[in-house]
Amino acid sequence: MLNTVRARRGMVTSPHHLASEAGLRVLREGGNAIEATVAMAATLAVVYPHMTAIGGDGFWLIGAPGETPVGIDACSRAAAAATPELYAQAGLTAIPPRGPLAANTTAGTVAGWGEALRLSAERGGRLPLARLLEDAVWHARNGFAVTASQSQLTAAKLPELADVSGFADVFLTDGAAPATGATMTLPALAQTLERLGREGTESFYRGPLARDIAHDLAEAGAPVALADLAVCHATRVAPLQVDLPGVRLFNFPPPTQGLASLMILGIFSRLGVREAEGFAHLHGLIEATKQAFLVRDRVVGDPGTMSEDPRDFLADGVLERLARRIDPARALPWPAPPSAGDTVWLGAIDRDGLAASFIQSIYFEFGSGIVLPQTGIVWQNRGSSFALTGDGPRLLAPGRKPFHTLNPAMA
């Protein structure tokens, strides 16, 4: 018999037990869900380094009983030097997924930690950042066991990553992927996390740490400069929402595909499916996803250049119209190829019901592959989702936000 796990003092979840343990320790010390989530996010950047890092982006939904959740947009922007002309001069017709020209955006996740902790303080949060980073620092300095997925994905992606600046020195053992269970240390990253605890999250963008980051990005050949870091901020935003029978669902607005997530559920709820796992259920979900993705791929990108309001697509009439397009016996042709990439989701809820839903990503496994030597930071390749030709909200231009698959949900 399955039992639902319940707890009255709060709960946490993440893809790695050491990160979950870090978050649970914060809750037991009286910390809130936001503080626990920061502790988990930092720990994951150490013990799950192939899937997340502090050189990536993040998106938060934070809510409490009886309140509309608050979103925190910790998304990067394209560097001032990141233009289609830069890639044309390099003889490229598309942004490469690895290497310095893949590292063409800033990294917003640490700014998001800072904004989340300001919100935490407004709600009575009291734990200092240095305390929240303790577990991450310890594992980075003293070592953690390499997971099977890190070992396997390092081996699988080695042809793409072996020659990228800094990668082999940090993540390979004698030129090969580390074995599952092997002990890995990340001393430079440990020092960086300690510095963040002392100097604060602002240092990542407008302080001593920012200067080290910018120096190493320039040495690697990436277009992101100190001036780009200096204008990187996280902002609070209103989430998108849709009402289904008995529940109100929330997700993140553009540049994420949170719109598509809500549309899928809104369309599917109108198909009248009553039994799980049968043909109608699977067919309905797949076809609802196609309808949502057609909208997503046409509409969603940098929010400052979008021409349509994503909220319009969550109106009852629009969802009903899209549901009527689904043939209950025939699949819509779907030529679109799948895209690569992976990420982590983590969440926490505390004894008072404050809940955090958070996604922190570097896009592909190990992101761009660049590891900055002074800081040990893995830099993302989210900007490889920009287009170099055409028009619309996904065209690369300085200051634009890249399209994100990330979408932290809350119900």
Secondary structure, DSSP 8 states (H G I E B T S, - for coil): -------SSEEEE-SSHHHHHHHHHHHHTT--HHHHHHHHHHHHHHHSTTT--TBSEEEEEEE-TTS--EEEEE---B-TT--HHHHHHTT-SS--SSSGGG--B---HHHHHHHHHHHHHHTT----HHHHTHHHHHHHHH-EE--HHHHHHHHHHHHHHTTSTTHHHHH-BTTB---TT-EE--HHHHHHHHHHHHH-TTHHHHSHHHHHHHHHHHHHT-S--HHHHHT---EEE--EEEEETTEEEEE--TTBTHHHHHHHHHHHTTS---STTSHHHHHHHHHHHHHHHHHHHHH-S-TTT-SS-GGGGGSHHHHHHHHHT--TT--------------EEEEEEETT--EEEEEEE-SSTTTT--B-TTT--BB--GGGGSBSSS-STTB--TT----B-----B-
